[in-house]
């Protein structure tokens, strides 16, 4: 294997014996670690890059078929409770490698690779874009860049969104932690088993208990309001208050009159509508009974995101500050959102019968969608009417006009209705008819008046993103293959080139006992063009006098307040009466 070192070809392979041992353990996977030196540009020394030129070591290269062969690696993270397990979100064109590859003892002679996927991967793990462990390691949240075609066997119905799996290590498999793991906190008891024995949720193909390799995983919850996901992040500090939605009688919902289960809040990108979303899955339903009613969904109408097909736009929450960093890949920028900002605007669900495919069977002439339109019982009556007999091809189903659906199949529009009775509100946001549950108990909300800023535009195609213990922001540039380090004021500190475009995810592996220091951390990354998982090897550490105190995040420079910003109208419609705290500053 050959690779470039600042324009000079160079390659170093592992010792022959070590290489042979690794090949025996990983079967046909290409596991000879490829070591090469990238180009580096530095304004200050960043510990995870090191001083001088670091080496990049590739430990897994995919491209073949089979359960031991990596697909397209789109995200990666170490299991919080198993620091020798590197989980890699994998996607593949035909769906056979969609799932999670688990690399045990990565980068060592004992390295092994196995695939853990849902038995119904064509729905729950179709073209996985991103995932995120809960901070306590008991759950894994995953999302897909998919519109739900069931492996191209059906028309897209856009019934997609985040999925939760319970992955507490249990008897050689994964499942729900023992009762004591919830620390006696009553509101969090549903996150744990009812006894001091953990519950195994990994299964055989026919649904029997399974431990070890060759098992399947079964989802513990899923919500369906956000197809074509490009990124997600878990928020361990997030808490959800009572909903402000009201019933048709005008009363506030106060769903279940309950205390919410904590620890299951994630941020998520809806790639179809280009919006930031927040999902609180509340109590996970587990693998026996499906019950999605205990959930809260927020759609932030003023946080506009742009999907770049095939390139994840990852996110990460800063646990020390109420900030969410987003790689807005399609808009060539990095955003910083204040996670405790925003305000409830109104309910998101359609309330008119005309907005639902199973209730609106009428046909109309033209696509105006005006509330005064003439509606016909069937297509023939529409085509022979005085209004449309001259142009019979102008007849469409009423639902296709109101909700942007295809007039023949009844599909399309992704469940977003924006005309006629479905756009009864003056804000212009329309309503949604595709969601997990129906009825007055389901909390699906539109939010706005969000406080966020453009953190940086220096990375032209941001994808992977990570935060270091010392407070640096690391961002992967997909098109160049560079990894760029910033401080939290947005100042670029350093960048290294990985030598190949396609870098999509970043992960830090930090040694125990190092405290809040970057010095003991190793930086891992994936590349979906090369189909590789690699890490940055630091041979020369930063000198002690290179370490300079890093600044705290400054007050955000509010986005959506300038007339030339596309999100300004959405911001004004959801924040009409008062300035936010940031605008006042």
Secondary structure, DSSP 8 states (H G I E B T S, - for coil): --EEETTEEE-EE--HHHHHHHHHHHTTSB-S-EEEE--EEESS--TTT-SS--EEEEEEE--S-STTS--EEEEEEEETTEEEEEEEEEE-TTSTT-EEEEEETTTSTT-EEEEEEETTHHHHTTTEEEEEE-TTSSEEEEEES----TTTTS--------EEEE-EEETTEEEEB-GGGGTT-GGGGGGB-SSSS-EE-EE-TTS-B--STT-EE--SEE--S--S---EEE-TT--------B-TTS-B--GGG-----S-EEEEEETTTTEEEEEE--S--TTT-----S-EEEEEEEEE---BTTB---EEEETTTTEEEEEEGGGTEEEEEETT--EEEEE-B--SGGG-TTT---EEESS---TT--EESSHHHHHTSTTTGGGGGGEEEHHHHHH---TTTS--GGGEE-SGGGG-STTS--EE---S--STT-EEEEEE---EEEEE-SSTTEEEEEE-TTS-EEEEETTT-EEEEE-TTS-EEEEEE-SSS-EEEEEEEE-TT--S-STTEEEEEEETTTTEEEEEE-SS---GGG------------SS-STT-TTHHHHHHHS-SS--HHHH-
